[in-house]
Amino acid sequence: MSKILLLGSGELGKEFVIAAQRLGQYVVAVDSYSNAPAMQVAHEFEVINMLDGAALDALVEKHTPDYIIPEIEAIRTERFYDYEQQGYTVIPSAKAANYTMNRKAIRDLAVKELELKAANYRYATSAVELKNAVAEIGMPCVVKPLMSSSGKGQSTITTEADIETAWNYSQEGSRGDVAEVIVEAFIDFNYEITLLTVTQRNGETLFCPPIGHTQERGDYRESWQPATMEQAHLKIAQEMAGKVTKALGGAGIWGVEFFVGDYGVYFSEVSPRPHDTGMVTLANTQNFNEFELHLRAVLGLPIAEITQERIGASAVILAHGHSDNPIFSNIEAVASAPKSDFRLFGKPTSRPYRRMGVVVTYDSLDGDVKEVTQRAKDLAAKVEVKL
């Protein structure tokens, strides 16, 4: 039995803990608030501010875990380098956690070092610099804090009047004390995908069937698997994903995001952990879901292959207000629907647009992905999070 220190205890962490429990692993779930979803199924839990380096150090020293696994962005990740020097295993690696938590580091690595195709971009550290960057990039363009998550602080600039508002919003959504933003040229893409990529300790890299998804406010709303795309484009995406994950190092699952348009495939972002769009795999679309794949890669268990078993889709259940006791109504509509399932995350509080659950739907391999996706959206819309 290995001891896992899970840093972040949201819905993705909860599914990971369930996978770990099934293989007899011991998990300590950590987050900034009590009764977070993963804490409800872990062996132990801790409540700390993970942006406090000293508190994080004390936690690692207390539990001496076999694996330190980050599940969220709001962590003092630079401490991971010290943990590796002390002999701890950080998943996938300290470099991966630090680079992917910072949009500047990962974009420069992808474009300048690995020469991956991506949107034209600039950086800005003030409203004046943002205005100059927009002038160079052109409008429309997208502004993102260098360090944030789930679309926080992200906005699109279409007129000069948007610039100051975008700057202020970026600062509200930025993690910690990082004020810098990245300004990206808007790509006129046809669709976007997540390519779940598994790096194993034996050096082998495996790819899941591509996942299509839609986003609102920078956060995912629906996903489906497989996404329909040309094999040539898929091969390019796999090559890019292989390059960036190899450069970052370590074992585990990665969510590598791409835009696909008339002018080809563009690298967007990479997350070194199970991806929210990958919740579609909870519909048993694959022989192993993304959480099981992550765990097996972490433990060094060989994964012979990843196979598509059926088509599937996911759609999120959102809250629309603040509550200290959210309850769900009309969940029976999902429970009674054929070829459908759901997960309620168990978050103790709600706020506007917070993900509170997910509906997953599925069909045989010869089914209609569009129909399955629409069914997931329709069922999720029937569930109300009451305040």
Stockholm file with secondary structure:
# STOCKHOLM 1.0

chainA/1-387         MSKILLLGSGELGKEFVIAAQRLGQYVVAVDSYSNAPAMQVAHEFEVINMLDGAALDALVEKHTPDYIIPEIEAIRTERFYDYEQQGYTVIPSAKAANYTMNRKAIRDLAVKELELKAANYRYATSAVELKNAVAEIGMPCVVKPLMSSSGKGQSTITTEADIETAWNYSQEGSRGDVAEVIVEAFIDFNYEITLLTVTQRNGETLFCPPIGHTQERGDYRESWQPATMEQAHLKIAQEMAGKVTKALGGAGIWGVEFFVGDYGVYFSEVSPRPHDTGMVTLANTQNFNEFELHLRAVLGLPIAEITQERIGASAVILAHGHSDNPIFSNIEAVASAPKSDFRLFGKPTSRPYRRMGVVVTYDSLDGDVKEVTQRAKDLAAKVEVKL
#=GR chainA/1-387 SS CCEEEEECCSHHHHHHHHHHHHTTCEEEEEESSTTCGGGGTSSEEEECCTTCHHHHHHHHHHHCCSEEEECSSCSCTTHHHHHHHTTCEESSCHHHHHHHTCHHHHHHIIIIISCCCBCCEEEESSHHHHHHHHHHHCSSEEEEESSCCTTTTCEEECSTTHHHHHHHHHHHHCCTTCCCEEEEECCCEEEEEEEEEEECTTSCEEECCCEEEEEETTEEEEEEESCCCCHHHHHHHHHHHHHHHHHHCCSEEEEEEEEEETTEEEEEEEESSCCGGGGGGGGCCBSSCHHHHHHHHHHTCCCCCCCBCSEEEEEEEECCSCBSSCEEECTHHHHTSTTEEEEECCCSCBCTTCEEEEEEEEECTTSCHHHHHHHHHHHHHHCEEEC
#=GC SS_cons         CCEEEEECCSHHHHHHHHHHHHTTCEEEEEESSTTCGGGGTSSEEEECCTTCHHHHHHHHHHHCCSEEEECSSCSCTTHHHHHHHTTCEESSCHHHHHHHTCHHHHHHIIIIISCCCBCCEEEESSHHHHHHHHHHHCSSEEEEESSCCTTTTCEEECSTTHHHHHHHHHHHHCCTTCCCEEEEECCCEEEEEEEEEEECTTSCEEECCCEEEEEETTEEEEEEESCCCCHHHHHHHHHHHHHHHHHHCCSEEEEEEEEEETTEEEEEEEESSCCGGGGGGGGCCBSSCHHHHHHHHHHTCCCCCCCBCSEEEEEEEECCSCBSSCEEECTHHHHTSTTEEEEECCCSCBCTTCEEEEEEEEECTTSCHHHHHHHHHHHHHHCEEEC
//
